Amino acid sequence: MGEADSLREKIGFWEAFSIGVGGMIGGGIFAVLGLSVEFSRNLAPFAFLISGIIAFLTSYSYAKLTMKYPSKGGTIEFLVKAYGTGVFSGTLNLLLLASYVIMISLYAYAFGSYASAIVNVNAHFLKNILISLPILVFTIINALGAYASGKAEDALVAFKVVVLIVVASAGLTHVNPERFSHIDIEFIDLIVGGMVIFLAYEGFELIANAGSDVENPETLKKAFYSSVLFVIAIYVLIAIVAVGNLSYDEIISSRDYALAEAAKPSLGNIGFLLVTFAAVVSTSSAINATLYGAAGVSYMVAKYGQLPEVVEKPIWGKAYEGLVAISLLSLLLANTASLEEISTAGSSGFLLIFFFVNLAAFKLRKNLKIRAEVPLIGAVVSFVAFLILIFKMVEKDIASVYIFSTMIIGCFLLEYAYRLATGRRMELFVDSNLKNRMVNLANWEKWVKKFADELVKLVEDAEVFIVGSHARGEREKAHDVDLLIFTEERDESKFEKAKRNAGLTKVHPLHLHVESKRRKEIALRRAKHYVQIKP
């Protein structure tokens, strides 16, 4: 249908792709590389691959749910749609919020570890100061309503990716194959090694929060899949370089900043400093982004049951107590828990959340254009991985299980008590814009006809056809209204003016495909089902 000729998207593929990649390579890989090697030894590349497969399966559910329910609420919106507005959904929202707190703690821990490596001081109190510093700084910045520009964030994502590619490319030339010749761990330990660092992949779900800003749904699908696959490749290559360039003892001795140490054999001290600088900048940005975005949205839903109609900067404008509480909890966890405990709690939290998201996609399969077996497989492998991680950590590090158990129980009790005390409940639509969008989707005939009439007034040669789900008679599966327009006119301002004249806003789910009349026969044949809207 001439996808390349579609009207300009509000957020394009590369922006959505950048959100996913930036969310995943937000600092996690800098923190957990050494931990993965500690658990899975020379099979660490396979541990990252296994984690990545679970993330990729889950990205399918996220893509389909986001296309149907584009919302700034992201994950929370999907959980409410599948499980209702009761205590269960509220508990899951708080679990997601707690998992974001753990991510902030992990980023701060990594910041402190790499910053300590720069100054070459092992004093415990100094490391605690360095761990606390970015949380305190970005709490103040968020309280003031400041935030880095989108272009700055895009540049930072590019910088992180370039550094990792340089380290991987240079390191591959120094890999010692003999380091992979002996396998001395059991398969279960390989799984644990992959699951304990699963939180390094969680960031792709942030694409869902931008779903309502993407005009072309296909962009979402491509961004989810490609970002996860891209990061899997990066992580596996980095793990190969680490294991292939350093001995097990060398990695463990520098576990908290293993990625910087892995750059030394091929790039020398310059490589060490480059990775360390990238880690410090990356983890700082990740703390700011998590405080400003994901954690803020989750807290606003926990407090109000629904996002404010207009989510403006500063996002904490009506909930500064939430910003303070999240920052204090992050400070406490980052300064008192070990890397294993933080990673286990975070990975367990996201594995459980992803299990319920996959299950939500399966439960809502009749409303989605979906292969039902994929989310079902995703749900099974997520839950099995979660169980394996928990049971194995009972043997290895029971404190990690205590922290996670406390987190689960605390989320339930807090949600239950808050409802009793305030009478607050979650709304059926977390994002009010989604509610308006769904109402418009149900009444699509009225405003689509009005738009077509206005367009023909401005573009006299335009021929407008309904294609996609509505043309096939599958209204329940539609996530927008697809119009195929044949014209030789390419003035986008006229299309936008037709929208304004018809009273359309961003909550009218309209997707336009524009084709030349010379391609009319080919385009209609490709569409298979179509209905012309006549003036």
N, C-alpha and C positions, 0 to 999 in steps of 0.2 A: 504494500500500500504506500510505497514511497516514504518509508520511515525517515529517510534522510531529508525529505522535504517537509516534515512535520513542522508545525509552528515551534518557535524557540521555547525551550523548556525553562522553567524557573530555576530548577537545579538540574544540571546535565549529568551525564554518566561520570565524568571525571570528578566532579564535585562529590557525588555520592560514593564513588570508589574511594576517594580521599578520606571521607568520613569513616568508612569501614577499615581501611588500612591504618589510618591514624589512631583509631580506637583500639585496634589490636596491637600495633607496635607503639603503644603509648608509654611503655616503660617496663611492661611485663617481661619481655625477653631479656632485658638487661638484668633483671632480678633473679629469674628462675632457671637460667641456663645451667648454672652450677648445681642447683638442686636436682634438676632432671638427671644430670650425669651421676650424682650421688646415688640416686635410686636405680637408674637403669644402666649405669656404667657405659660400656662402649656401644650399647644399643639405643643410646639417647636419640639418634636421628629417627629411629622407628617409634620411639615414645612420642615425639612431636608429630609424627605422621598419624599415629593412632588418634591422638587428641584432635588433630586437624580433620580427620574423617568424621568424627562426631560433630564437630563444628560445621562441616560442610553439609551433612545431613540435616542439621538443625536450620541452616541457612535457607533450605528449601521451604521449610515451614514458615520462617520469617518472611521470605519473599512473597509467598502466597497470601499470608495474613495481612501484610502491609499493603499489598495491591488492593485487597478487598476493604480493609479498614485503615486507610492512611490517617495517622493521628500523631500529634505531638506527645501523646501518652505512651506511644510505642508498645513495649512489652506489657505494660499494665493494662492497656486497652484490650489487648488480645485475651488476657486472663479473665477480665470482666466479661467479655463477650462469651467466653466458653463456660465459665463457672459461676456467673452471676455476681451480685453485689454484696454477698454475705461476708461473714467473718473469714471464710477460707480465702477469698480473693484479697481481702484486706491484709491477711497474714502474709500472703505471697508478695504483696506490694512492699510490706515492711521487710521481708526477707531480701527482696531485690535492693531496697535501700541499705540494709545492713551489708549486703555484698559490695555495694559501692563504697561504703565506709572502709571495708577491708581492702578494696582496690586502692583507695587513697593511702591507706596505711602501707600497702606494698610499695607504691610509688615513692612514698617518703622514706621507707626503709632503703630502697635502692638508691635514692638520692644521697642519703647519709653514707651508704657504703662506698659509692663511687667518689663522693666528695672527700671522704676520709682517705681514699687511695691517692687522691691528688696531693693532699697536704702530707701524706705519708705519716699519719699519726694514728696509733691504735688505742688511744685513751678512750675508755668507754663513755665518759661524760661528754667528750667532744663529739663523738658520734651521735649521741642523743641530741645534742644541740643542733647538729647538722640535719638530723632526721626531722626535728620539730620545725626548723626554719621555714621550709617551703609551705607547710600547712598554715603557719601563722601569717606568713606574707600574703598568701592567696586568700585566706579568710578575710583579711583587711581589704584586699583588692575587690573581692566580691561584695563585701559590705558597702563599699563605696560605689558599686555599680559599674566598675570598669571591667573591660574584657578585650582580649586581643582581637584584632580584625580577622575576617575570614581569609584574606590574602596572606596574612602573617602565619595563620595556622596551616594553610596549604604549603607555604614555603618550608615550614618546619617538618611537615610530613615528608616532603621531598628530600630534605636534608637527612632525616633519619634513614630513609630507604637507601639513599645513595651511600651513606656510611656503611650500612649493613652489606650492601652489594659489593662495595670495595673490600671490606673485610673478608667476605666469602670468596670473592674472586682471587684475591691475593693468597688467602689461606689454603685454597684448594691445591695450589702448586707446591705446598709444603706438607701435604697430608702423608702420613706414614701408614700404608695399608696394613702393616702388621698389627697395628693397634685394634683392628677390627677382626683379627683372625681367631681370637679365643672368646667364646661366649661362656661366661661363668655366672649367669643369673637365670632364675626360673621365669617362665612366661608371666606368672602372676606379678612378679616384680617389675617386669616391663610395662604391664598395664598400669600399675601404681605409679611408675615413673612418668607415664603420660598423663595420668589423671591429676596428680598433685600439682602439675603446672598447667592444667586446663584453663585457668583464668587468663593465661597469656593470649587466648583466642576469643575471649568474651566480647571484645569491643565491636565486632561486626554488627551486633544488635542495635548499635546506635544509629545505623542507617534507618531503622524503623521510625525513630523519632523525627526524621526529616521527610518521612513519606508524604506528608501533606503538602510539601513544597516542591514535589516532583510532578510535572504535568504528564509525562509519558510513563505509564506503569512498567513498560518493558525495561526502562532504565533501572528501575529498582531491582528487578530480577537479575539483570546482568551485573549490577554493582554488588549485590550480595554474593553471587557465585564467584565472580572474578576476584573480589577482594580476599575472600577466604582462600581460594586456590593460590593466589599470589603470595599470601603470608605463609601458607604451608610450605611452599617452595623455599622462601627466605629462611624460615626456621629450620627446616631440615638441612639446608646447606650450612647454616651457622653451626648446627650441632655436629655435622660431619667435620667441619674445620676445628671445632673445639676438641673433639675426641681425637682427631687425626693429628693435631699439632701438639697437644699436651698430654702428659701422663695423667692417670687417675689421681695420683697424689697431688700433682700440681694444680689440677682443677679444684680439688677439695680444699687445698690450702688457700686458694683465692676464690672460694665458692661465691661469695657475695658480689664479686666483680669479675667473674670468670670470663665474660665476653671481652673485656678489655685485655685480660691476660692472654686470651686466645689470639688476639691481633698481633702480639709481640713477635712470634717466630717469623712472620712474613713481612711485617711493617715496622718492627722495632718499637722504640719508645714513642715514635710519632703515632703509630697505630694505637698504642695504649692510651695516649693522651686524646687522640681523636675520638675513640670510643667512649672514653670517660666523659669528655665534653658533651658528646651526643647524649649520653645517659643522663647527665645532670640537666641538660636543657629539656630533654624529652620527658623525664619524670616530672619536672616543674610544670610543663605545659599540661601533662595528663592530670595532675592534681587540680589545676585551675579549671580545665575542661569538665572534669567530673563534678567538682563543686558547683560550677555554674550551670551545667546542663543536666546530666542524668540524675544526680542526687537531688538537685533542686526540684525537678519535675516530680520525682517519686515522693519527696517530702510534701510538696503542695497537694498531691492527691491524698496522702495520708491525713493531712490536716483538714482539707476542705471536701474531700470526696470527689472533686472534679477540678480540673485546671481552670484558672480564671479565663474569661472569654478572650481576653487579649493577654498573651504571655509576653510581657515586655521586659526590657532591661530596666532596673536590675531584677532578676528573677526572684531574689530574696526580699523584694520590697515589702511584702506583707508577712514575711516569715523569718525575720532575722534570728529568732530563737532557734529555728531549725539549723541555720548555718552554724551557729555557735555549738549546738549539741553535736552535729556531725563532725565538726572540727575537733571538739574535745574527745569524742570517742575515737577518732582517727589517731590523735596524739597518744592517747592511752594505749591503744593496741600496738601502734608502731614502736613505742618505746618499751613495752613490756613483753610482747610476744616474740617468739622466734620466727625465722623465715618459714620453717616447716609449718608452724601453727597458723601463720597468716595465709600461706598458700593453700593449705588443706581446707581451712574454713572458707576461703574465697572460691576455690575450685568446687568444693562440695555444694556451696550455695548456688553457683551458676549451673552446675550439672543438674541440680534439682529443679531450678527455674526452667532450664531448657527442656527437661523431661515434661514439665507441665505445658510448655509452649508447643512442643511436638504433639502432645496429647490433645491440646486445644485445636490444632490444625486438623487432626484426625476427627475429633468430635464435630467440627464445623465443616467437614468435607463436602457436604451437600451444597454449601454456599460458596465453595471455593472451586476454582478450576485446578484440580489437584489429583495426583496419583496417590491414592489413600495409603498404599503400602509404604511410601517413603517416610511420612511422618510417624507411622507406626513403628518402623524399624528404628527411626531416630529416637523415639520415646524409649524403646526397649534397650538400645545400646547405652543411652544416657543414664537410665536407671541402673542397669547392671554395672556400668562403670562407677556410678555413685556408691553402690553397695560394696563393690570390691575395694574402693578407696577407703571407705569407712571401716570395714572389717580388718583390712590390712593395717590401718593406722591404729587400731585398737592394740595390735601387737607392737607396733613400732614406736608410736608417740601418742599415748592415750590423752595427753593434754590437748592435742589438736581436736580430738573427738569431743572432749568436754566443752571446748570453746564453741564448736559448731552446734552441739546439743543445746547449750545455753542460748545461743542465738535463735534457734528454732522456737524453743519454749518461750523465750522472751518476746519474740515477735507475736506469737499467738496471744499471750497474756496481755501485752500492751494494746493490741487491736481490740480484744474483747473488753478490756477495762475502759478504753477510750470511748467505745460505743455506748457502754453503760453510763458513763459519766456525762457525755455530751449529747447523745442521741444521734451523733453524726453517722451517716452511712455513705458508702460509695455510690456514685451515680451510674446509671446504665451506660452513659457515654462519658468517658473521662475527659475527652476533648469535645467541647460544645460545637466546634466547627464540623466535627465528624457527624454529629447529630443532624446538623443542617444539611450536610452533604447527602446523607442517607435519605432525608425527606425529599430533597431535590431529585435524587435518583429514582425514588418511587413515583414522582410526578414529572418524569422526564418529557413526556409528549408535549406538554404546554410550552415549556421554555425552549425546547429544541426547535419546535416549529417557529416560535417567535424569533429565535436567532437566525434561522434559515431565511425568513422573510426580510430581516434587516440586512443580512449579508447580500442578498440578491439586489437590494436597493443600491448598495455601494459597489458591488462587483457584478456588473450586468450579465457577464457570460457564465457566472457560477452555476454549477449543477451540484446539488447536495444529495448524498445518499447515506442512509443509516446502514452501518455494517457491524460486525462483531456479534456480541451476545444478544443484543436486542433484535438484530435481524434474524438470528437463529431461533428466536423465541425462548431464550434462556435468561430471562430477566433476573432470576434469583442468583445467577452466577456473575452478573455484571458488576464490575467495579467502577465503570464509567460509561459514558455514551460515546461511541466511536462514530464520527462523521467523516465520510470520504468526499472531498470536494474537488471537482474538476474545473480548472480555470487556467487561463494564461496569465492571470494577474498574480504578482508576487509582492504586493505591497502589504506587509504584515500589519501596518497601522490600520488598514481598513478592516482586517479581521478583528483586531482589538476593539475598534470603534463599533463594529457590529455587536460584539459582546456587551459593550457598555450600553448601547442603544436598546438592547434586549433586556437590560437589567441584570446581566449575569455577573457573578462575583467568583472569588476563588473557591467557594464551596459548591459551585455548580460543576459537577464532574464531567466536563466536556473535553474530549480529546480529538483534535482535528488532524486529518491526514490530507495533504494537498498534492494533487497530481495534475500534470498537463493533460489536456483533452486528447492529445495524441496517444496517451497511454491508457485511455479509458477502458478499452476492451480487455487489455492485459490485467489492469488493476481489478476490474469487476470479476474476471475469471478467478483471480487469486483470492478475492474475498469470498467467493462461492455464494454467500447469502447476502442480499442487499435489498433495500427498499428506498425508492427515490422520494424525497420530500419536494413536492411541487408547490410553487408560490400560490 
